[in-house]
Amino acid sequence: MANATEPQPPRPGEVLMTEAERRQAADQRAASERRRQALNLQRENILSQRTSNAARRAALATALSEIEQLIKALE
């Protein structure tokens, strides 16, 4: 019988990562989440703006479209 402190062989499909790799992956996930939050804040800001100026509305619509594409790319 194997000792509980001995390293277990990886399960099928499981990837073994070093501590540095785990830390880097966590940092990347955190950076991605911060980017997503920033884009959502920008999106909310654009949606909250009201204007009667047609050129300004067009610019806001374009910016909103670009931000939504960036958000989709992060998913």
RACORZI-V751643 format. One line per field, one symbol per residue. ss: DSSP state (~ for helix, > for strand, _ for the rest). phi: phi as a letter, one per 40 degrees, with the letter a starting at -180 (. if undefined). Layout:
ss->???
phi->???
This chain:
ss->__________________~~~~~~~~~~~~~~~~~~~~~~~~~~~~~~_____~~~~~~~~~~~~~~~~~~~~~_
phi->.ccccccccccdgcbcbccccccccccccccccccccccccccccccccbacccccccccccccccccccccccc
